[in-house]
Amino acid sequence: MKYILRINMNDRSYRFEDVPEKYKLLGGRGLTSNIVYDEVVPTVHPLGPNNKIVFAPGIVTGTNASTSGRISVGAKSPLTGTIKESNAGSSFPQDLARMGIKAIVIEGYQQDDKYWLIYIKWNKEKGMPSVEFLPADEYVGRGLYDVFPELHERFGKHISISGVGIAGERRYLNSGIVFNDIDGRPSRYSGRGGLGSVLASKGVKFIVTDRSGAPRVPLADPALFEKGRKKLVDALREHPITKPGGGLNALGTAVLVNIINEVGGLPTRNFRSGRFEGAAKISGEAMAQMIKERGGGRMGHPCHPGCIIQCSNIIPNPDGSEHVSVIEYETTWAFGANCGIDDLDVIAELTRLSNDYGLDTIEMGGTIAIAMEAGLLEFGDGQKAIELMHEVGKGTPLGRILGSGAATAGKVFGVIRVPGVKGQNMPAYEPRAIKGIGVTYATTTMGADHTAGYTIAPEALSSGGQVDPLAVEGKGDLSRAFQATTAFIDSTGHCLFIAFAILDIPTGFEGVMEECNGVLGTNWTVEDAPKIGAEILKVERKFNEAAGFTKAHDRLPEFMYYEKLPPHNVTFDVPDEELDSVFEKM
């Protein structure tokens, strides 16, 4: 990829820069984190004029590598105060890569109340992208389900879209950045960390891309790339979790609901228990059955072109018409088990409202659970939960509190039991019952984040080995290995779900490295992946340390050290020394 596109919203100017030598082998998370580290002072206000937000496709994004349509978005997070990378699957990063854009760096600040749409399209005559700034005030204050069809009508069905909803406009700490799915819906999110508010603070409402006529991504070694691509495809088609008709394809990511519930690690009613009696009603199996009975919707839906795992879904209304896409595992948990709700129709509506407003479903579900903990509504009260979501959408004082995330809501409501780290609510795995993921939650540079080091693979799914989830010993080493490898995968542009196949099928991992070598002209081996990832983590760690974070912040909330979690009646008993070892040994 040829360019870094630098956009200054102070005067709505832009320029294409040559990619510096130090960035040429980076992509995705590796690139966003390095640019943020190099250009953002760690102590700046995340919503102030000196923060920057970076969009970067992965190393192999835009090629025909399977499952490679991921975009990384990086900035200093207003939710956590740390460096942040959040990614999503969409055609948007494929557009950027095909147009030769290695990264977009947006800087400057909203000078007035106006919002803008940045239109990036391929200029066939000049053989490079062009950029145009268009007024976007007509889209402000409206739901994304209303606006996206208008954007497609205006610019064409073939475009890709990124932007923010009303949550970003209001600077909610829980605002995500939306991307279109394969059918044009506003349903794919870089949700975590409040990055939507950072983009909105720049005065950017949408970024629209049109790659029509753009050339293919150039390959340094086409034969090697194709060799690696085939190896990875074969591995994905062979592994029981990722193969066509396999767990993720047939039942979506919510295939995990019953599995994690059986392990005793499905956080229930604001992390009061590890098992939910209504788990079967909100599982992937239940979604598949609902689709079959109602005669609408779909399992096995791809979030971006070129994905063969296809773990997304379309959930129907009782009459078979479309209700929402997509209900992920983390979403059905957040609005379901964590809130004591076992009604898929309620969960679908809460998900649709999150998509429409521009909210992260994990943080939003966690925040509603905090409201339940505080007594604003009862656990299990789905209709009241929907009412609270409307408060968020309307921007009432209560809605603004809820839109600020679980940690802020917990402080306002005087709740002690807030299950978060560095200001970010935990996802759908109980760290007292699955200790390795607890180490990841505590130590990751991103705040509590399962995708940063998914030890669930060996601890609950026997992928990449089999590890006792309740054991303490060795969990620092386990988390470190997963965090480092994940940072590399996040840089390739591949979906994290390739990890199941490449952990268990060595030729699949070889294929990933050969794909990267085929694009970059490098000679990386499988052994290089965690080393490259570790260097990314070190950069992120240095940013956080300069922002004021210490080892004391790498801890789980206090109640998890003394409250025993049913059904195993365990606490989080991983020693501080084990937590500290994650980065001390890196």
VEXKE-835315 format. One line per 3 residues: number of its first residue (from 1); their letters; for each residue x, y, z of C-alpha. Coordinates in steps of 0.02 Angstrom, whole numbers, always signed. Example, Ala and Ser with C-alpha at 12.3 -4.5 7.8 and 13.67 -1.06 7.14 Angstrom:
BEGIN
1) AS) +615 -225 +390 ~ +684 -53 +357
This chain:
BEGIN
1) MKY) +0 +0 +0 ~ +68 +167 -54 ~ -3 +304 +53
4) ILR) -45 +368 +224 ~ -193 +486 +203 ~ -179 +625 +330
7) INM) -337 +728 +359 ~ -339 +888 +462 ~ -514 +938 +516
10) NDR) -458 +1110 +576 ~ -465 +1171 +397 ~ -528 +1013 +309
13) SYR) -365 +988 +217 ~ -282 +825 +169 ~ -124 +757 +96
16) FED) -56 +589 +40 ~ +109 +546 +121 ~ +234 +413 +74
19) VPE) +237 +272 +201 ~ +387 +294 +317 ~ +511 +151 +318
22) KYK) +470 +106 +499 ~ +287 +74 +452 ~ +310 -23 +290
25) LLG) +296 -195 +371 ~ +153 -145 +486 ~ -34 -155 +462
28) GRG) -193 -156 +564 ~ -164 -145 +751 ~ +25 -139 +733
31) LTS) +10 +17 +627 ~ -127 +106 +725 ~ -38 +80 +891
34) NIV) +130 +138 +824 ~ +57 +295 +745 ~ -39 +338 +904
37) YDE) +117 +308 +1008 ~ +224 +415 +893 ~ +102 +559 +869
40) VVP) -13 +572 +1021 ~ +48 +637 +1189 ~ -16 +506 +1312
43) TVH) -85 +634 +1434 ~ -198 +725 +1310 ~ -385 +731 +1335
46) PLG) -458 +594 +1225 ~ -593 +710 +1158 ~ -482 +862 +1144
49) PNN) -393 +936 +993 ~ -231 +839 +1013 ~ -294 +661 +1006
52) KIV) -289 +576 +836 ~ -387 +431 +766 ~ -311 +307 +645
55) FAP) -393 +183 +526 ~ -283 +45 +455 ~ -324 -110 +352
58) GIV) -220 -264 +388 ~ -66 -326 +297 ~ -163 -446 +183
61) TGT) -328 -350 +179 ~ -388 -312 +2 ~ -313 -473 -66
64) NAS) -411 -633 -91 ~ -347 -704 +74 ~ -494 -779 +166
67) TSG) -571 -691 +317 ~ -456 -541 +293 ~ -578 -396 +286
70) RIS) -536 -321 +455 ~ -508 -138 +495 ~ -414 -78 +650
73) VGA) -459 +89 +727 ~ -340 +165 +853 ~ -335 +317 +968
76) KSP) -322 +362 +1151 ~ -483 +295 +1225 ~ -604 +411 +1316
79) LTG) -674 +259 +1408 ~ -511 +186 +1474 ~ -384 +326 +1456
82) TIK) -267 +198 +1378 ~ -210 +171 +1201 ~ -347 +80 +1108
85) ESN) -369 -29 +955 ~ -540 -93 +907 ~ -576 -187 +747
88) AGS) -720 -243 +638 ~ -755 -341 +480 ~ -820 -245 +329
91) SFP) -787 -204 +147 ~ -723 -33 +207 ~ -542 -89 +239
94) QDL) -542 -186 +76 ~ -584 -23 -12 ~ -441 +69 +74
97) ARM) -316 -67 +33 ~ -367 -77 -150 ~ -345 +112 -164
100) GIK) -169 +99 -92 ~ -214 +181 +75 ~ -113 +100 +214
103) AIV) -189 +211 +348 ~ -300 +362 +373 ~ -243 +480 +510
106) IEG) -376 +606 +563 ~ -317 +751 +668 ~ -376 +924 +715
109) YQQ) -538 +969 +800 ~ -718 +1013 +769 ~ -716 +1203 +756
112) DDK) -905 +1228 +762 ~ -1063 +1121 +772 ~ -1052 +1062 +593
115) YWL) -1019 +883 +540 ~ -937 +822 +381 ~ -936 +672 +268
118) IYI) -767 +624 +196 ~ -788 +548 +23 ~ -639 +445 -38
121) KWN) -648 +374 -213 ~ -530 +306 -343 ~ -480 +432 -476
124) KEK) -448 +330 -633 ~ -367 +474 -728 ~ -240 +512 -592
127) GMP) -218 +330 -539 ~ -241 +372 -355 ~ -378 +411 -230
130) SVE) -465 +579 -218 ~ -541 +657 -62 ~ -691 +771 -45
133) FLP) -771 +850 +109 ~ -961 +859 +102 ~ -1081 +935 +231
136) ADE) -1163 +801 +338 ~ -1278 +901 +451 ~ -1431 +823 +369
139) YVG) -1382 +656 +447 ~ -1353 +719 +623 ~ -1472 +666 +763
142) RGL) -1545 +523 +663 ~ -1541 +335 +680 ~ -1415 +242 +574
145) YDV) -1548 +127 +502 ~ -1629 +281 +426 ~ -1468 +358 +363
148) FPE) -1375 +211 +285 ~ -1505 +181 +147 ~ -1495 +366 +103
151) LHE) -1306 +356 +88 ~ -1320 +205 -26 ~ -1451 +295 -130
154) RFG) -1338 +447 -144 ~ -1170 +365 -177 ~ -1215 +191 -242
157) KHI) -1243 +16 -177 ~ -1061 -31 -202 ~ -989 +96 -77
160) SIS) -927 +62 +99 ~ -970 +168 +250 ~ -891 +207 +418
163) GVG) -953 +334 +544 ~ -1041 +371 +707 ~ -1217 +372 +774
166) IAG) -1299 +490 +896 ~ -1196 +410 +1035 ~ -1039 +483 +957
169) ERR) -1121 +651 +926 ~ -1160 +660 +1112 ~ -984 +604 +1157
172) YLN) -1044 +451 +1252 ~ -896 +352 +1319 ~ -983 +197 +1252
175) SGI) -994 +255 +1071 ~ -929 +140 +936 ~ -879 +166 +755
178) VFN) -1000 +85 +634 ~ -961 -2 +471 ~ -1076 -79 +342
181) DID) -1099 -266 +333 ~ -1102 -362 +169 ~ -1282 -309 +136
184) GRP) -1257 -127 +183 ~ -1328 -131 +359 ~ -1255 -22 +499
187) SRY) -1210 -176 +599 ~ -1022 -203 +606 ~ -937 -110 +747
190) SGR) -768 -61 +812 ~ -867 -48 +970 ~ -753 -47 +1119
193) GGL) -669 +101 +1200 ~ -781 +246 +1147 ~ -687 +281 +986
196) GSV) -846 +344 +904 ~ -837 +496 +1015 ~ -658 +528 +961
199) LAS) -708 +526 +778 ~ -858 +638 +813 ~ -748 +760 +910
202) KGV) -657 +790 +745 ~ -821 +841 +662 ~ -827 +682 +558
205) KFI) -997 +600 +539 ~ -959 +476 +400 ~ -819 +415 +289
208) VTD) -881 +345 +124 ~ -765 +246 +10 ~ -784 +196 -172
211) RSG) -646 +88 -244 ~ -725 +67 -416 ~ -587 +46 -545
214) APR) -447 +29 -416 ~ -311 -100 -452 ~ -277 -257 -353
217) VPL) -163 -251 -202 ~ +14 -280 -270 ~ +102 -438 -212
220) ADP) +289 -454 -188 ~ +280 -641 -220 ~ +113 -697 -295
223) ALF) +158 -882 -297 ~ +206 -884 -113 ~ +51 -786 -67
226) EKG) -61 -909 -159 ~ +27 -1056 -77 ~ -6 -982 +94
229) RKK) -185 -934 +53 ~ -227 -1112 +5 ~ -148 -1181 +163
232) LVD) -253 -1068 +273 ~ -413 -1103 +176 ~ -383 -1290 +192
235) ALR) -357 -1272 +379 ~ -514 -1167 +401 ~ -616 -1292 +300
238) EHP) -549 -1437 +403 ~ -564 -1373 +581 ~ -729 -1419 +667
241) ITK) -754 -1245 +737 ~ -722 -1148 +575 ~ -769 -1267 +434
244) PGG) -928 -1244 +330 ~ -1070 -1317 +432 ~ -957 -1315 +586
247) GLN) -992 -1233 +752 ~ -968 -1051 +704 ~ -1049 -1067 +533
250) ALG) -1202 -1165 +590 ~ -1237 -1081 +757 ~ -1140 -918 +752
253) TAV) -1028 -858 +892 ~ -1172 -893 +1012 ~ -1126 -1077 +995
256) LVN) -1023 -1033 +1148 ~ -1171 -995 +1262 ~ -1207 -1174 +1315
259) IIN) -1023 -1220 +1315 ~ -968 -1079 +1430 ~ -1123 -1102 +1537
262) EVG) -1076 -1285 +1564 ~ -899 -1233 +1611 ~ -977 -1121 +1744
265) GLP) -902 -965 +1667 ~ -1055 -877 +1593 ~ -1071 -717 +1695
268) TRN) -1249 -702 +1757 ~ -1342 -556 +1837 ~ -1193 -440 +1842
271) FRS) -1065 -576 +1874 ~ -1156 -651 +2024 ~ -1150 -829 +1955
274) GRF) -1062 -927 +1820 ~ -1219 -1016 +1760 ~ -1382 -947 +1689
277) EGA) -1537 -1054 +1699 ~ -1601 -975 +1538 ~ -1443 -1004 +1437
280) AKI) -1522 -1127 +1316 ~ -1654 -998 +1270 ~ -1526 -869 +1212
283) SGE) -1399 -987 +1132 ~ -1347 -1011 +952 ~ -1452 -1168 +948
286) AMA) -1604 -1065 +1000 ~ -1568 -936 +865 ~ -1555 -1070 +732
289) QMI) -1718 -1148 +789 ~ -1804 -977 +789 ~ -1748 -947 +610
292) KER) -1811 -1118 +557 ~ -1980 -1097 +641 ~ -2013 -918 +585
295) GGG) -1960 -945 +407 ~ -1848 -793 +397 ~ -1674 -738 +445
298) RMG) -1513 -832 +417 ~ -1370 -918 +504 ~ -1203 -927 +414
301) HPC) -1201 -746 +359 ~ -1033 -663 +316 ~ -989 -492 +388
304) HPG) -874 -450 +242 ~ -835 -515 +68 ~ -716 -662 +62
307) CII) -753 -741 +231 ~ -778 -929 +227 ~ -816 -947 +413
310) QCS) -975 -842 +399 ~ -1022 -836 +584 ~ -1144 -689 +575
313) NII) -1333 -705 +576 ~ -1495 -617 +533 ~ -1628 -632 +668
316) PNP) -1812 -626 +615 ~ -1968 -556 +695 ~ -2112 -676 +734
319) DGS) -2184 -644 +560 ~ -2019 -689 +475 ~ -1970 -510 +432
322) EHV) -1796 -452 +479 ~ -1771 -390 +657 ~ -1583 -369 +673
325) SVI) -1413 -426 +618 ~ -1310 -478 +710 ~ -1331 -557 +882
328) EYE) -1156 -612 +931 ~ -1110 -719 +1080 ~ -1053 -567 +1179
331) TTW) -1215 -476 +1135 ~ -1335 -615 +1182 ~ -1236 -633 +1344
334) AFG) -1229 -446 +1383 ~ -1414 -414 +1360 ~ -1461 -591 +1408
337) ANC) -1375 -687 +1547 ~ -1289 -535 +1620 ~ -1457 -447 +1638
340) GID) -1554 -605 +1682 ~ -1654 -593 +1519 ~ -1695 -754 +1425
343) DLD) -1802 -683 +1284 ~ -1716 -677 +1113 ~ -1841 -551 +1046
346) VIA) -1797 -429 +1185 ~ -1611 -459 +1155 ~ -1638 -429 +969
349) ELT) -1724 -263 +1003 ~ -1588 -206 +1123 ~ -1460 -253 +990
352) RLS) -1554 -159 +854 ~ -1562 -3 +963 ~ -1375 -15 +998
355) NDY) -1340 -25 +811 ~ -1457 +119 +776 ~ -1383 +234 +909
358) GLD) -1201 +183 +883 ~ -1164 +91 +1046 ~ -1053 -53 +1098
361) TIE) -1169 -196 +1150 ~ -1045 -268 +1276 ~ -1027 -106 +1372
364) MGG) -1212 -63 +1354 ~ -1269 -232 +1421 ~ -1146 -214 +1564
367) TIA) -1212 -41 +1603 ~ -1394 -100 +1607 ~ -1339 -237 +1726
370) IAM) -1262 -103 +1837 ~ -1429 -10 +1833 ~ -1513 -171 +1886
373) EAG) -1385 -191 +2025 ~ -1427 -14 +2080 ~ -1614 -52 +2087
376) LLE) -1671 +54 +1939 ~ -1753 -104 +1871 ~ -1760 -288 +1914
379) FGD) -1646 -418 +1838 ~ -1743 -501 +1698 ~ -1853 -351 +1659
382) GQK) -1829 -343 +1471 ~ -1960 -211 +1436 ~ -1885 -92 +1563
385) AIE) -1714 -124 +1488 ~ -1783 -70 +1319 ~ -1853 +87 +1401
388) LMH) -1681 +128 +1470 ~ -1607 +107 +1296 ~ -1732 +236 +1233
391) EVG) -1671 +353 +1370 ~ -1496 +333 +1299 ~ -1562 +369 +1126
394) KGT) -1655 +525 +1181 ~ -1507 +594 +1276 ~ -1598 +622 +1440
397) PLG) -1491 +647 +1596 ~ -1516 +464 +1641 ~ -1478 +414 +1463
400) RIL) -1316 +512 +1462 ~ -1261 +424 +1622 ~ -1297 +254 +1546
403) GSG) -1210 +304 +1384 ~ -1053 +339 +1484 ~ -1023 +155 +1520
406) AAT) -1031 +36 +1667 ~ -889 +112 +1770 ~ -961 +287 +1764
409) AGK) -1138 +225 +1796 ~ -1075 +123 +1943 ~ -997 +277 +2021
412) VFG) -1153 +381 +1995 ~ -1267 +247 +2068 ~ -1149 +197 +2210
415) VIR) -1126 +18 +2150 ~ -978 -79 +2220 ~ -990 -230 +2106
418) VPG) -929 -157 +1940 ~ -845 -294 +1837 ~ -720 -192 +1739
421) VKG) -535 -156 +1718 ~ -465 +15 +1672 ~ -642 +79 +1652
424) QNM) -700 -52 +1526 ~ -832 -181 +1570 ~ -786 -364 +1557
427) PAY) -852 -470 +1414 ~ -939 -638 +1423 ~ -816 -747 +1519
430) EPR) -806 -757 +1709 ~ -625 -735 +1764 ~ -650 -826 +1928
433) AIK) -702 -983 +1835 ~ -583 -962 +1687 ~ -423 -894 +1762
436) GIG) -322 -866 +1604 ~ -449 -746 +1532 ~ -445 -657 +1700
439) VTY) -259 -629 +1678 ~ -293 -559 +1505 ~ -429 -444 +1572
442) ATT) -313 -379 +1706 ~ -156 -352 +1604 ~ -206 -312 +1425
445) TMG) -163 -137 +1369 ~ -343 -112 +1312 ~ -447 -129 +1471
448) ADH) -547 -289 +1501 ~ -551 -367 +1327 ~ -569 -551 +1283
451) TAG) -506 -529 +1106 ~ -338 -464 +1168 ~ -284 -637 +1226
454) YTI) -417 -770 +1199 ~ -362 -905 +1321 ~ -539 -974 +1308
457) APE) -474 -1078 +1162 ~ -374 -1200 +1271 ~ -467 -1168 +1434
460) ALS) -642 -1205 +1372 ~ -633 -1267 +1192 ~ -479 -1380 +1196
463) SGG) -409 -1286 +1047 ~ -221 -1262 +1049 ~ -209 -1388 +1190
466) QVD) -313 -1421 +1343 ~ -293 -1317 +1501 ~ -389 -1328 +1664
469) PLA) -486 -1164 +1675 ~ -486 -1167 +1865 ~ -299 -1193 +1880
472) VEG) -189 -1046 +1931 ~ -14 -1103 +1885 ~ +53 -1048 +1717
475) KGD) -89 -930 +1674 ~ +29 -782 +1658 ~ +129 -875 +1525
478) LSR) -31 -930 +1439 ~ -103 -755 +1430 ~ +62 -680 +1372
481) AFQ) +75 -803 +1228 ~ -103 -770 +1173 ~ -88 -581 +1190
484) ATT) +69 -576 +1085 ~ +2 -690 +948 ~ -163 -596 +946
487) AFI) -75 -429 +920 ~ +5 -505 +766 ~ -159 -578 +699
490) DST) -243 -408 +727 ~ -107 -335 +616 ~ -131 -456 +472
493) GHC) -311 -405 +439 ~ -373 -581 +472 ~ -520 -617 +586
496) LFI) -465 -679 +758 ~ -567 -837 +729 ~ -430 -906 +616
499) AFA) -341 -939 +782 ~ -439 -1101 +809 ~ -377 -1175 +646
502) ILD) -199 -1112 +653 ~ -176 -1167 +834 ~ -224 -1346 +792
505) IPT) -166 -1363 +612 ~ +16 -1307 +592 ~ +5 -1288 +404
508) GFE) -132 -1158 +429 ~ -15 -1050 +532 ~ +120 -1074 +400
511) GVM) -7 -1013 +273 ~ -38 -851 +367 ~ +148 -813 +372
514) EEC) +168 -856 +188 ~ +24 -740 +144 ~ +111 -597 +236
517) NGV) +277 -638 +155 ~ +192 -643 -14 ~ +125 -467 +11
520) LGT) +275 -388 +98 ~ +423 -482 +28 ~ +477 -535 +202
523) NWT) +540 -703 +265 ~ +437 -721 +423 ~ +411 -890 +503
526) VED) +282 -951 +627 ~ +407 -916 +766 ~ +410 -732 +717
529) APK) +224 -704 +746 ~ +229 -689 +937 ~ +390 -589 +927
532) IGA) +310 -461 +812 ~ +156 -458 +923 ~ +261 -432 +1079
535) EIL) +342 -278 +1003 ~ +169 -205 +970 ~ +119 -240 +1150
538) KVE) +275 -155 +1214 ~ +234 +3 +1117 ~ +57 +2 +1187
541) RKF) +123 -28 +1362 ~ +244 +119 +1349 ~ +101 +233 +1297
544) NEA) -3 +179 +1446 ~ +141 +200 +1568 ~ +170 +377 +1503
547) AGF) -18 +408 +1527 ~ +0 +363 +1711 ~ -45 +178 +1717
550) TKA) +53 +62 +1831 ~ +50 -119 +1889 ~ -84 -69 +2013
553) HDR) -204 -46 +1867 ~ -172 -225 +1809 ~ -292 -299 +1934
556) LPE) -470 -364 +1934 ~ -606 -277 +2036 ~ -593 -307 +2222
559) FMY) -755 -405 +2241 ~ -689 -544 +2131 ~ -553 -579 +2259
562) YEK) -674 -609 +2402 ~ -844 -656 +2326 ~ -856 -842 +2286
565) LPP) -932 -876 +2117 ~ -1061 -1016 +2100 ~ -1065 -1154 +2043
568) HNV) -881 -1188 +2081 ~ -877 -1068 +2230 ~ -710 -996 +2180
571) TFD) -629 -825 +2190 ~ -498 -750 +2077 ~ -342 -813 +2164
574) VPD) -206 -783 +2034 ~ -64 -698 +2130 ~ -13 -521 +2086
577) EEL) +160 -587 +2043 ~ +83 -696 +1908 ~ -10 -546 +1836
580) DSV) +147 -440 +1838 ~ +245 -577 +1750 ~ +147 -554 +1589
583) FEK) +244 -399 +1540 ~ +397 -425 +1649 ~ +441 -582 +1549
586) M) +393 -511 +1379
